[in-house]
Each structure stands twice: as structure tokens, then as C-alpha cells.
Amino acid sequence: MGQETEGENSSYPLDEFLPVGCELKAKGYQTATIICDRIYVVEGSSDGANFPIDVKIFDKTAGKWFVPTVLGTKPIASGVHSAVFLSNDRILIIKGDSSADDCAWFLEVDTQSVRERKKLLGGEVVAWSKGVIGNETKPVVISGPSGVGKGTLISRLVKDFPNTFGFSVSHTTRSPREKEIDGIHYHFAEREMMEKDIREGKFLESALVHGNLYGTSFEAVEAVTDAGKRCILDIDVQGARSVRCSSLEALFIFICPPSFEELEKRLRIRGTETEEQIQKRLRNAKEEIDQGRSPETTCFR
């Protein structure tokens, strides 16, 4: 059994805080963290068994245990781990006997993205994300209105620096445009299947844009980082907001058009949308440009 923490410096035996009849049987190494009226129990392995870390929640007010829906890639259990209280919305889990790139993980318990998913699923939700250690490079999130040239810029960057940068291929339910290749430009997905994967927590972010679903899967990001490259993500403005609210520490870059007139010209020249679709994208672009000019975003023209 591990320890229970609330705040930065206090620790207590788990059984001191559970009412009679609500004991938790340990299957391995456990830590517990108190946040407000809840105890978040993170269960690892005492024998080095190769299985994902489990999470359970004890609501002290209701006197009940809950097994939450777990989003993100679950870390594999190690012999021991420590739980460090960071804030009321996340816990840092440090795994012992693990490699440097696998020892630090964040458990999100009440971030904005977790709260949104709770409303969607109607139950308890937590989310895992891998921590960044040492000088490991942060992913780069590039966003901007439709037609601004994000894809062209990213393609040039990956082409000129193939050993440094890797592109995280997003998913979408829209149809491929001319010359677009599945798995290279996008993973073109069936809407029903993508909605299912989103509900199961396989996506870092997702958004409904211009009537179609777009999203970034955890698997796509991890495929780039596991190859030892700096991950570049092409994400719409809604998706970038979701990533900013997650535990993924990234550099956010917003691409602005030289002018609104030039943006409209580019959308018309590529000839891939109807007039109705063009007008919808232009309306959205006005709001997106205002959001992209926020102080927290690096903006390029």
C-alpha cells in the first residue's frame, strides 16, 4: 500500500479515511490523493506485472466507490510509484523502475477537457497524459483559419528537416480532396467509428468544424514522439483550445492570412468548396482570427 496525500506535504494511511464497510482490497502498490471530498486511488503492481495502472475514486460524501472512464493511453504499471498533488485538477504520478521517457505521467481529474467529457458521458472521467522530462522538445500546435496555408507550411518544414520534425496525422470525417492521401494528409474516418473512438477516450482533442469531425488521436502523437522527432500538429482553433486545457505542454502558433480578402481569394482558387461552404468558412475565420491573436499565442502572417 502506498500513501494518501492532500496538498504538498501531508501523508496518511488509506484505511484511516475510509468509512467502515468501504475498505479497498489492494491488488498491488497503491497511492491515494485527497482532492476536496474525493480520494483518487492509483493502483500499480507489486510484482512487476505488465498491466495498465488502474484508477478508482472514493466519494467521501456519498460513501461510494466509482470506476471512472479513463481517457488517453494508460501508463504501464511499475514496481512502485509516487503520487504528487499538483492542483485540484491534476495529479503527478512518478513511476519507479522506469525509463526516463516513461517515468512521469499526469492524471487529469478536473481539467476543462475532463469536465466537458463528464457532461458528454454522464459519469466519472479521468485522463492520462505523459509528462515532459528534462530537455525533451515540446510538440508544436499550428492552427489558423481554413485556407490560410497551414498544410503547405507544415509540409515544407517536414520536407526540409525530416530527421527533426514529424507530422501527427489528424482524423476527419470529411471526404478527401483531390490529391489527398489517406494516412498522409488525414486519416479519413467513418463518422460512426470516429465518434465511438472519441467516446472511448482515444483522442487528445476533437471538434465539429464546418459540419465535419476533426481530431488528434493519442496514437498519432505518440507515433511521432516514439520515433524521436518533434511532433507537429495541424489543429483547428477549437481543437487548439482543447489541447491548451490538457496536460500536453506545447508551443502554440497561429497562422494569420495577409488580409481577409486574400484568405477569401485562396479559398476560391483551390475550388474544393461550394459557395455556401466558402461563406461558412469565412464567417468562422473572422472569429478564429480574433481568438488566434490572444497574448498566449505566437502569431505569424
Secondary structure, DSSP 8 states (H G I E B T S, - for coil): ---EEETTTEEE-GGGSS-TT-----SS-EEEEEETTEEEEEE--SS----B-EEEEEETTTTEEE--EEES---B--S-EEEEEEETTEEEEEESS--GGGSEEEEESS-HHHHHHHHHHTS-EEEEEE---TT----EEEE--TTSSHHHHHHHHHHH-TTTEEEE--EESS---TT--BTTTBEE--HHHHHHHHHTT-EEEEEEETTEEEEEEHHHHHHHHHTT-EEEEE--HHHHHHHHTSS---EEEEE--S-HHHHHHHHHHHT-S-HHHHHHHHHHHHHHHHHHTSTTSEEE-
